[in-house]
Amino acid sequence: MTQYEYPATCPMMTSPALRERRRLLAAVAGVAFAAMVGSQTVNAQQAWPSKPVRIVIMVAAGGGADNVGRFIADRLTTRFGQPVIVENRTGAGGNIGTEHVARAAPDGYTFLLTTNSHTLNPLIYQRAGYEAKDFVSVIALAEGPIVLATAVKFPWKSLKGVVDDAKAKPGSIAYGSSGIGLPVHIAAEVFKQMAGINLVHVPYKGAGQSVADAIGGQVPLVMASLSAVAPHVQSEKLRVLGITGATRWAQAPDIPTMAEQGYPVNQMTWLGILAPRGTPQSVVERMNQEINAVLALPEVRGRLLGLGFAPVGKSPADFDATLEAETALHRKLVPVLGLRAE
């Protein structure tokens, strides 16, 4: 036995006072350890973001969603002190970009900017590549009207002219859109059904391409967000024949609604941010708070209105409610419109 060891029967090892002292020391050590871990967790949450944040946009560059997404990303970059990078991943009506984010690590550094097609695509594609349960809501960004427009070289001045010609020559008039299953596609199909006409759908890989071909006359009509066509209307390259919604858009009061022309198409396009399921709740809440703060800035509101969108914001729960309502609506529309996509 060394000078540092005690026999098992040593009174010092078995005294009640010593045992109580050791119990208290262990308790104090446990509390200190828990406090240290808790502090590290809080610090880790407060440190987010500690590297660039990526927002994947599931439609092509140049359209309304892309313009809004990049504008918001610039403001978030300033607030976070970290780059907020926009990445366009297009194709399959938005499914490619959406599936990419659904499979991304839920570490708080990848988000999805999506639109109405998010709730529609799983209903019309045999394999959309994602389900609603793959995501958590962050925030509804904005909403805006949809317009039916034509190049100024075409003779139509109202919806009546289009309807009359389409009825006279069924299947002879085409319209372009930014893709199958997107809100502009749905609005056009609703209009076709209400008017009892057959317009040929030409889907593109983004609003930019569909609008460009409409300007060039390659496709006589285009269904697009107001934000996508506004600059070309101002430059007198396009003429808007009607706008969706129950009332005229305040920033475009001269454009008649489709409803006042006899076709109450009320579909609006909305934009929202989602995150992969499993993303830390603290990150979701922080992202929501920061975007709400950005949307509240007067210059941001003015810019969005100029792009053809009204800011929305609010809580993740509010966006959940929007998604649920859209899903219910699309479940009714899909069989009525006969929507299918490959």
N, C-alpha and C positions, 0 to 999 in steps of 0.2 A: 504494500500500500504506500502511495506517495504522500508527501506532506500536504497535498491539495485534496485528498480523498477522505471521505468519512465512511465509517462502517454503516450498514443499513440500519443498525439499531441506535445510531447517534441521536441524542435528544434534540440537537439543533435541526435535524432533518424532519422531525416528526412533530415539532411543537405547533400548537394551534396558531400562535402569533405569526410564525413564519409562513404557514400555509395561507393565512389571510392576507399577508403582505404580498405573497406571490399572486394570489387571485386578483388583488387590486391592481398590481402592475400589469397583469395580462389584460385586464379590462381597459386600463388606460392606453395600452399599446393598440388594442383593437379599435378604440375610438379614434386614435391618431391616424391609424391606417385608413379607416373609412373616410376621414376628413381629407386625407391626402388624395385618395381616389376620386372623391367627389369634386375636389378642387380641380384635378386634372380633367375631369369630364366637363365641368363648366368652362374651363379654359379652352378645351378643344371645341366646344360649341361656339364660344365667343370668337374663336379664331377663324371660323368659316366666313368667307372663303379664303383659303390660304394658297390657292392656285387658280388658274383661269377656269371660268364657268362656261359651259357650252349650251347654247340653245339651238336645238335642231328644228328647222322649219320644214314641214313636209310638202311644201309647194316650191315652185321655182322662184328665182330672184326676179324682181321687177314688178311683182303684183302687190296688191294691197297688204296682204299678210306679211310679206317680206319687208315692205316699207315700214310698217308699224313695228315689226320685230326688231329691226335694226335701230330704229329710233329709240325704243325702250332699252335695248342692249347698251347703247351709248350712254344713256343716263345711269344705268346700273353700274357700268364700268367706273364712272366717277364716284358713285356712292360706295362701292365695295373696295376701291383701290386695287382691284384685280380686273384683268380683261374679261369681258363677257363676249364670247365669240359666237357669231351666228354661222350656222352651217346648213345649207340647203341640201336635203336628201329627197329627191323627187321620184315619182313613178308609182304606178298602180293606184292612182287616185289618192295618194298620200300614204299608202300602206307600207312602202319601203322605209320611209323615214320613221313612221310610227313604230313599226316592228323593231327597228334599230334601237330606239329609245327603250322599248319594252324589255329588251335583252341587255341593256346597259347596266353597269354596276350601280346599285342604288346608294351611291356615296355622296349625293348632293351636288355633283358637278356636271350632271347631264339632265337637261329638261327638254320638253317638247312644246313647240308652239303649234297648236292645231286649230281646226275649225269644225263646222257642222258635220263634215264627213266622218269625223271620229266615231260618232254613234251610228252612222249609216252603213259604213263599209262592212262591218261584220254581218250585216243583214243581206247584203247584195253580192258579196264576193264569196266564192266557195271556200277560199282560204285567205282571210285577211291578214293572218300572221300575228294577230293580237286579240285580246279580249279586254273588256272594261276593267276586269279585276287586276290587270297588269299595271294599272296606274293609280296614282292618288292625285286628287285635285289640288292645285295651287291657287289659281286665280283666273277669273274671267277678265280679259283685257279690254275688249271693245266690241261694239257691234255697229253694223252699217247696212245701208240698203243695197239692192242689186238693180242693175239697169239693163234694158235691152237697147242696144245701140247699132248704128249702121254708118258706113262711110257716106260722106256728104254727096258723093256722085250718084248714090242710089235715090230713087224718087220718093221713098216713104217718108212721110212727115208725122205719122201717128201709127198706133197699133192697127187701126182699121185698114190701112193700106196693106199691111203685111198679111192680115187675116184674109182680106179679099183675094189677094194674089195667091196665097197658099191654098185657098179653097178652089180657085180656078184651075190651078195646076198642082195637085197634091204631090208632095215629095220633090218638088222642084227647087225649094228654097232651103238653104242650109244655115245653121248657126254654129258658131264656135263657142267653146267654153274652156275653162282651165283644167278640166278633167272629169272623168266619170265619178259620180257620187259626191262631188263637191256641191256646196249650196247653190252655186250659179246653175249647175245642171238640174238640180231639183226644181228651182224656180222656173226654168224654161219648160220642163216637162209638165209642171202644174199649169202653166200658161197654155201649152199645147192642148191639154185636156179640156180646160175651160173654154177655149176658142173652137175646139173641134177641128183642129188642123194637124197636118203632118209636116213637121219641120225635121230635116235631117241633121242629126247631131254629129259634129266634128270635134272630138275631144283633143285637147292639146296638153302639153306638159307644163302648163303654167299660164297665168293670165297675160304675161308679157307677149308670148307667142300668139295667143288667140287675138289679142287686141291689135298686134302688128299686122296680122293677116286681114283683119277687118278693115284697117286703114288702107291697106293695099288693094282691097277688093277681092282677095282670093276667097274670102267667105263673106257673104252679104250681110250677115247679122252676127252679133256677138253678145252673149249674156255674161256680164262681168260685174264685179263690185264697182260702186261709184268711184272709189279711190283709184281703180285701175284705168278708168277712162277719162277722169276729170281733166288731166292736162291736155288731152287730145280734143276734148270738147271745147276747151278754152282757145285752143289753136285752130278751131274750126275744121278739124280733120274728121271728127266723128259727130254724129247727131244722135242724141238720146231720144228714144221714142216713148219710154215709160220707165217709171221707177217703182220698186216694191214698197210696201208699207201702207198703213191705213191713212196716213197724211203725208203731205209734201215734206221733203227734207228741208230743214231750215236753211242750210247752206246752199241749197239749189232750188229756190222757191219757184223758178220758172219751168221746172220739169214736172209735167203732169204725172200723177200716179197711174199705175196700171188699173187700180181699182176705179178711179173716176172715169176711165175709158171702158169700163164694163167687165174688167177681168181682175177681181180682187186677189192678186197674188201678194201674200204678205210675208213670204220667206225673207228673212234677213240673214246676213252673214255675220257670224261672231268669231272671235278669236280668244283663245284661252291657253293657259300654261298648265301642263301636267308634268308629273315626275314619276320615275319608275317606282312601283310598289316596293316598300321597304326603305325608301328614303327617310332619313331621320326626321321626326316630327318637328324638331327644333329648326331644322333647315327649311322645311316647308313653311313654317310660320314666319321665319325671317324673310324668306323670299316674298311671301305674301305681303308682309308689312312694307318692304322696300318698294315693291311695285305699286302698292296703294299710294305710297308717298310720292312716287314719280307721277302717277296719274292725277294726283291732286294739284300738281304744279300748273299754274295758268298757261305758261308757254307750251306745256305738253298737251293740255286740253285743246288749245288753239291749233296746234299742229295736227292732232288727230282729227279734229273736225275738218280741217283743210284737206286731209287725206280721205275724207268720206266716212269717218268712224266717230262714234261717240264713246268716250271712256266709260267703263263699267266698274271694275274693281270689286270690292267687298271681300267676303271670307271664302275659304275653301269649301265650307258647307253650302254657301250660296251657289258656287260653281257646280257642286254635286247635284243640286236641285235642277240646275239648267240641263245638265247631262241626262238626268233621269227623264225630264220632260221631253227632251229631244228624242231620246230613245223611244218613248211611247209614241210620239208623233210619227217617227220613221217606221215603226212597226205597222202603222195604219197606212202610210203612203206607199210602201214597197209593193204590196199586192195590188193596190189600186192603179199605180202607174206602171206596174209590170217591170220594175227595175231589176236588172241582172247585170253582173259584170264578170268577166273571166279573169 
